[in-house]
Structure formats: C-alpha cells, structure tokens
Amino acid sequence: MSTSSVMRPGSVALVTGASSGIGQAVAEDLIEAGLRVICLGRSQEQLGKLFGMRDDSALPLALDVTDADFAERLESALPKGWREIDILIASAGSDVGGRRRFNEGVIEDWAQTIDTNVTGLMRVCHALLPAMLERGRGHVVTLGSVAGLYTYSGSAAYAPSKHAVHAFTDSLRKDFPDAPVRITEIMPGLVRTGFAAARHKGDTAKAEAWYDDSPGYLSAQDVSASVMFALSQPDNVNIAQILVMPTGDK
Ligand SMILES: NC(=O)c1ccc[n+]([C@@H]2O[C@H](COP(=O)([O-])OP(=O)(O)OC[C@H]3O[C@@H](n4cnc5c(N)ncnc54)[C@H](OP(=O)(O)O)[C@@H]3O)[C@@H](O)[C@H]2O)c1
C-alpha cells in the first residue's frame, strides 16, 4: 500500500494559529505522530507555555501573518534543520468585532478580518509553496469554514473572507494538478475554541454563553481528526475538501 510521503516521523510541519483552538490541536496531534512542528502565533509567551518544553519536536515562533515581511522574517528565524517544511496548516484566523450588523461594526475590524483570513493566509502559502514544489513534495491544508459556503446576518467580513479561502484553496489545487503537492480545505461548522472570545475582544463570559446557547459544537480535536485524515492519505489521494459539522446542526 502506498503512503503519504510527507506524513512521516521527522517531517517538518508549520502550523499557523498554533497558540489556540484548532491550530493547537493539530500541532499536538502532529507532534504525537512524530513530526517536528513550527508553531506560529503572535504571542511568544503563549506559544512558549504550550510548546516550549518539547525538546526538538516543536519550535514556537511569534510571527504575524499580516506582516508584509512575513516571508523574510520566517526565513531568518528558522534554525538549520527546520527549513524543509513539508506540511503547512494555515489555521490562523479571526472574526474580531464580528456577529453584528455591518453598519454597527468598526471598519478597522472588518478590514482586519479580511487581512488576516485572506491576505495573511495567502501570504503564508506564498512563502512556503515554492520550496515544496522545488522539492517535489508537500501538503497545504487551509482552514476555511462553513461560512465559506453560505452567509448569515453579522458575517459581513467573516463570510466573504471564508468564501475567499474556499475559492483560493480550490484555485490553488487547480494551479498544480500534476505537482506532487496536495492542497486541502477543511470547512468546520461551530467549534468551541478561543475564537468567540477573540471575536468579542476578550469578553470570555459572552463567548462561553454563545457556545452554551448553541445547539451543538465540535471540539478542536474533532477538527484535527479531519486534518490528520487528509494528511494521512497516500500520495495518489488528494482530499480536496472536508465539510465537518457538529451533530444536530441544521
Ligand atoms: N471556532 C470556530 O467555530 C471555527 C469554525 C470554522 C472555521 N474556523 C476557522 O478555524 C481557524 C482557527 O480558529 P480557532 O477556532 O482555532 O480560533 P482561535 O482559538 O481563536 O485560534 C486562532 C489562532 O489564530 C492566531 N492568529 C490570529 N490572528 C493572527 C495573526 N494576525 N497572525 C498570526 N496568528 C494569528 C491566534 O493566535 P494569537 O491571537 O495568539 O496570535 C490563534 O492561535 C480560523 O481560520 C477560523 O476562521 C473556526
């Protein structure tokens, strides 16, 4: 039976958004599977707490995906032995100031959502894909959302950002139909993470109430299981998209 050429002990993966939620769960599962993981977020302190004591299996690295110098900063920050990145999990994303009507929101918040979720995600892919193509192996997994398929009131920036991730990921896969680099989009429904607290700018009580009032939600580990499924397929199988919903969601 053929296997994945990148999902192997010792392979290097880079996970954006590793300091919380889905990215953190995927980083932990990859480390558990024997990979070496570059864990990205904006807070070195938080990343250090989560991944600082893992010897050679994790490299916590504070980088902002909205930074125009992202590629240069990444290149200069990576020590020898961490530069051949075979797997990218693009999980960093937010909906800061969202879930309110467009006119009631702040334009800087709407713009930040687009900048992080769309431009930031493209920036990270642009930084890593060329070397994957050159080496002839790689797997890029983007975190889209069910909000990439439909909209709801209060999603004026988030839904367009995830529609863009959906179109971008599909277009990217079509750019390289014959290349040995696979491209996957994971589209979760509601996941109980730090996402709602970030949306409400640190108001955790509001965030917890939101999850408690929801008919159902996934855990970050549930979503990571879908990511690991896509990564573990043999090289001739490209899981293009996975829509993963909590039971009970209509
Ligand atoms: N939770 C859900 O219901 C849900 C559903 C569908 C899809 N998703 C998607 O899944 C992905 C992960 O969300 P989550 O639920 O895990 O949320 P989360 O717990 O809030 O985690 C978001 C992560 O993104 C990082 N991040 C945000 N802005 C960043 C930036 N500019 N540069 C670098 N890192 C940044 C955060 O780290 P710092 O703030 O420390 O930088 C954090 O590690 C997102 O793309 C989200 O849109 C979530």
The ligand as a Gaussian input file, in Angstrom:
#p B3LYP/6-31G(d) Opt

LIG

0 1
 N      -14.123000      28.178000      16.007000
 C      -14.998000      28.002000      15.013000
 O      -16.221000      27.900000      15.231000
 C      -14.498000      27.895000      13.585000
 C      -15.372000      27.381000      12.623000
 C      -14.961000      27.278000      11.312000
 C      -13.697000      27.684000      10.962000
 N      -12.852000      28.196000      11.895000
 C      -11.525000      28.637000      11.466000
 O      -10.532000      27.860000      12.078000
 C       -9.345000      28.630000      12.236000
 C       -8.858000      28.518000      13.669000
 O       -9.840000      29.081000      14.534000
 P       -9.981000      28.645000      16.054000
 O      -11.389000      28.284000      16.261000
 O       -8.924000      27.698000      16.406000
 O       -9.765000      30.074000      16.764000
 P       -8.826000      30.521000      17.959000
 O       -8.888000      29.568000      19.071000
 O       -9.183000      31.953000      18.219000
 O       -7.359000      30.469000      17.308000
 C       -6.986000      31.388000      16.325000
 C       -5.482000      31.358000      16.190000
 O       -5.086000      32.271000      15.148000
 C       -3.993000      33.058000      15.636000
 N       -3.977000      34.339000      14.941000
 C       -4.991000      35.240000      14.810000
 N       -4.585000      36.291000      14.115000
 C       -3.282000      36.057000      13.786000
 C       -2.315000      36.796000      13.053000
 N       -2.583000      38.001000      12.527000
 N       -1.079000      36.259000      12.887000
 C       -0.780000      35.049000      13.430000
 N       -1.661000      34.312000      14.127000
 C       -2.890000      34.828000      14.304000
 C       -4.278000      33.180000      17.135000
 O       -3.099000      33.446000      17.861000
 P       -2.738000      34.852000      18.527000
 O       -4.029000      35.606000      18.744000
 O       -2.016000      34.489000      19.771000
 O       -1.869000      35.482000      17.514000
 C       -4.745000      31.774000      17.438000
 O       -3.649000      30.902000      17.626000
 C       -9.691000      30.043000      11.806000
 O       -9.223000      30.253000      10.489000
 C      -11.212000      30.062000      11.848000
 O      -11.747000      31.005000      10.945000
 C      -13.218000      28.292000      13.216000

